[in-house]
């Protein structure tokens, strides 16, 4: 396991900030304290640090799994102590099928923007969130906008395309410091925890992120503006798109990718 000075300095900064009432997390992100739910705030801190350590390979996959499971169990227990978030599997399935629970994640676009003809861009086999060296899977749907000159401006509106939250949830972590030339694949990303489904939505390749960790977002609320950030998304061969992934948290607290294609087909649409 390699440990570099950059990671050490980041973690040292986080620990020091805890003693002065604020938190500056890795990659220049700021988590806003939520006085009403300090425990949720702490989970945001933990998730932000863990995910960046996985990316920078300063934690072993096995240790990352243990920490991830602890965070997810803590979040689930925290939310499920409230009656409004208690849902059994049948209730969850009913919500997913109504067509009222989800919002389509790009303002003004429809299911015709989903890559492929029937969502076949999703490839879940071989996915490992905890080993950054594992490649080859694509447990996500890519959703494209009209951007012929790749200037991250929607050709139809002349404005950036808004990325919307698919469901209600807690913003766990964000990245806003991606730079061209970086090998990091997701670019500027957002993780949102949905306590009803007990799962994580991941929105990648954004340009401007407009939410912060610890913030509660509603279905259809703006999270970001679409970009071309990320090692592959930045290249000219890649059309401008949102990379949308959902991870279902299992009873052991570990994630399993789930294809969102049917959810997207049933999601509420918004006007441009």
C-alpha positions in Angstrom: 0.0 0.0 0.0 1.5 3.3 -1.0 1.2 6.3 1.2 2.2 9.8 -0.1 2.8 13.1 1.6 -0.2 14.7 -0.2 -2.7 12.2 1.5 -1.0 12.7 4.9 -1.3 16.4 4.7 -5.0 16.2 3.7 -5.9 13.9 6.6 -3.9 16.1 9.0 -5.8 19.1 7.9 -9.1 17.3 8.4 -8.2 16.3 12.0 -7.1 19.8 12.8 -10.3 21.4 11.5 -12.4 19.2 13.8 -11.0 21.1 16.7 -11.9 24.6 15.4 -15.5 23.7 14.5 -15.1 23.3 10.8 -14.1 20.6 8.4 -12.0 20.9 5.3 -12.0 17.6 3.6 -9.7 16.1 1.0 -9.7 17.6 -2.5 -10.6 21.0 -1.2 -14.2 20.2 -0.4 -16.0 21.9 2.5 -18.7 20.0 4.5 -21.2 22.3 6.1 -22.1 21.4 9.6 -25.8 20.4 10.2 -26.5 21.2 13.9 -29.7 19.2 13.8 -28.0 16.1 12.7 -24.4 16.0 13.8 -24.2 12.3 13.3 -25.2 12.5 9.7 -22.6 15.2 9.3 -20.0 12.9 10.7 -20.9 10.2 8.2 -20.5 12.7 5.3 -17.0 13.4 6.6 -16.1 9.7 6.8 -17.5 8.8 3.4 -15.7 11.8 1.7 -12.4 10.8 3.2 -12.8 7.1 2.5 -13.8 7.5 -1.1 -10.8 9.7 -1.9 -8.5 7.3 -0.1 -9.8 4.5 -2.3 -9.1 6.7 -5.4 -5.6 7.5 -4.2 -4.9 3.9 -3.2 -3.9 4.8 0.4 -6.1 2.2 1.9 -6.4 -1.6 1.1 -9.6 -2.8 -0.5 -10.4 -5.0 2.6 -10.0 -2.1 5.0 -12.1 0.1 2.7 -14.9 -2.5 2.7 -14.9 -2.6 6.5 -15.1 1.2 6.7 -17.7 1.5 4.0 -19.9 -1.1 5.7 -19.7 0.7 9.0 -20.7 4.0 7.4 -23.6 2.5 5.5 -25.0 0.6 8.6 -24.7 3.8 10.6 -26.6 5.8 8.0 -29.3 3.2 7.7 -29.7 3.0 11.5 -29.8 6.8 11.8 -32.6 7.2 9.2 -34.6 4.1 10.0 -35.0 5.2 13.6 -37.5 7.7 12.0 -40.8 6.3 11.0 -41.0 8.2 7.8 -37.9 6.3 6.4 -38.9 2.8 7.4 -39.7 0.8 4.2 -39.8 -2.9 3.7 -38.8 -4.4 0.4 -42.3 -4.5 -1.0 -42.9 -0.9 -0.2 -39.5 0.0 -1.9 -40.4 -2.0 -5.0 -43.8 -0.2 -5.2 -42.2 3.2 -5.0 -39.7 2.3 -7.8 -42.6 1.1 -10.1 -44.9 4.1 -9.7 -43.1 6.4 -12.0 -43.6 9.2 -9.4 -40.6 8.5 -7.2 -37.8 9.3 -9.7 -36.9 12.4 -11.7 -35.1 12.1 -14.9 -31.5 13.4 -14.1 -31.1 15.9 -17.0 -33.4 18.9 -17.3 -35.3 19.0 -20.5 -34.1 15.6 -21.8 -36.0 12.3 -22.2 -35.2 8.7 -22.3 -34.0 9.0 -25.9 -30.8 10.5 -24.5 -29.8 7.3 -22.8 -26.8 5.6 -24.5 -27.6 2.6 -26.7 -31.0 1.5 -27.8 -32.2 -0.4 -24.7 -29.7 0.7 -22.0 -27.2 -1.9 -23.0 -24.3 0.4 -22.0 -24.7 -1.0 -18.5 -22.1 -3.7 -17.6 -22.1 -4.6 -13.9 -19.9 -7.7 -13.9 -16.5 -7.2 -12.4 -17.3 -4.0 -10.6 -15.3 -3.3 -7.4 -15.7 0.0 -5.7 -12.9 -0.6 -3.4 -10.1 -1.5 -5.8 -9.2 1.4 -8.0 -7.1 -0.8 -10.3 -10.1 -2.9 -11.3 -11.2 -1.9 -14.8 -13.5 -3.1 -17.5 -17.0 -2.8 -15.9 -19.5 0.0 -16.5 -22.2 -0.4 -13.9 -24.0 2.8 -15.1 -26.1 4.5 -17.7 -24.6 7.3 -19.8 -27.0 10.0 -20.7 -26.0 12.4 -23.5 -26.9 15.9 -24.5 -26.6 17.7 -27.8 -23.2 19.4 -27.7 -21.6 19.2 -31.1 -18.6 21.4 -30.4 -18.1 20.0 -26.9 -18.2 23.3 -25.1 -20.5 21.8 -22.4 -23.3 24.1 -23.7 -26.6 22.5 -24.7 -27.1 23.2 -28.4 -30.8 23.5 -28.0 -30.8 26.1 -25.1 -27.5 27.8 -25.4 -27.0 27.1 -21.7 -25.3 24.4 -19.6 -27.5 21.3 -19.0 -28.7 20.9 -15.4 -28.1 17.6 -13.6 -31.0 16.8 -11.3 -31.3 14.5 -8.3 -33.2 11.3 -9.2 -34.7 11.0 -5.8 -34.7 12.6 -2.3 -31.5 12.1 -0.4 -28.5 13.3 1.5 -25.4 14.6 -0.3 -22.6 12.5 1.1 -19.6 13.7 -0.9 -18.5 15.8 -3.8 -15.5 16.5 -5.9 -15.0 19.9 -7.5 -11.2 20.1 -8.0 -10.7 17.9 -11.1 -8.1 19.4 -13.5 -7.4 18.5 -17.2 -4.7 15.9 -17.3 -5.7 14.2 -14.1 -6.1 10.4 -14.5 -9.0 10.3 -12.1 -11.9 8.8 -14.1 -15.0 10.4 -12.5 -14.0 14.0 -12.8 -16.2 16.2 -10.6 -18.6 13.8 -9.0 -21.5 13.7 -6.5 -22.6 10.9 -4.1 -26.2 11.0 -2.8 -27.6 8.6 -0.2 -31.3 7.7 -0.6 -32.5 6.5 2.8 -35.8 5.1 1.5 -34.1 2.8 -1.0 -31.0 2.5 1.2 -28.8 3.1 -1.8 -26.3 5.5 -3.4 -26.6 7.5 -6.5 -23.4 8.6 -8.2 -23.4 11.5 -10.7 -20.1 11.9 -12.6 -18.3 14.1 -15.2 -20.0 17.3 -13.9 -18.6 20.8 -14.5 -20.0 23.0 -11.7 -21.3 21.2 -8.6 -24.0 23.3 -6.8 -24.6 21.2 -3.7 -22.5 20.4 -0.7 -22.0 17.4 1.6 -24.5 17.3 4.4 -27.2 19.0 2.3 -30.6 17.3 1.8 -31.9 17.4 -1.8 -35.3 16.7 -3.2 -36.1 14.6 -6.3 -35.7 16.9 -9.3 -33.5 19.4 -7.5 -30.4 20.7 -9.3 -27.1 19.1 -8.3 -24.7 20.3 -10.9 -24.2 21.4 -14.5 -23.0 18.8 -16.9 -19.4 18.9 -17.9 -16.7 16.8 -19.5 -14.5 16.2 -16.4 -12.8 12.9 -15.9 -9.9 11.0 -17.6 -12.1 9.5 -20.4 -14.9 12.0 -20.5 -12.5 14.9 -21.2 -11.2 13.3 -24.4 -12.7 14.5 -27.7 -13.8 11.0 -28.6 -16.3 11.1 -25.7 -19.6 12.9 -26.3 -20.8 15.1 -23.5 -22.7 13.0 -21.0 -23.8 12.2 -17.4 -22.5 9.0 -15.9 -25.2 7.8 -13.6 -24.6 4.8 -11.3 -26.7 3.4 -8.5 -25.4 1.1 -5.8 -27.8 -0.9 -3.6 -26.6 -1.4 -0.1 -26.8 -5.1 0.9 -27.6 -6.4 4.4 -23.8 -6.7 5.0 -23.4 -2.9 4.3 -21.6 -3.5 1.0 -22.7 -2.1 -2.4 -24.1 -4.0 -5.4 -24.6 -2.1 -8.7 -28.1 -2.1 -10.0 -29.2 -1.1 -13.5 -31.3 2.1 -13.4 -32.6 1.8 -16.9 -36.2 0.9 -16.0 -36.2 3.7 -13.4 -35.1 6.2 -16.0 -37.9 5.0 -18.4 -40.5 5.7 -15.7 -38.9 8.9 -14.3 -40.7 12.3 -14.3 -39.4 14.6 -17.0 -38.8 18.3 -16.7 -39.0 21.1 -19.3 -35.9 22.9 -20.5 
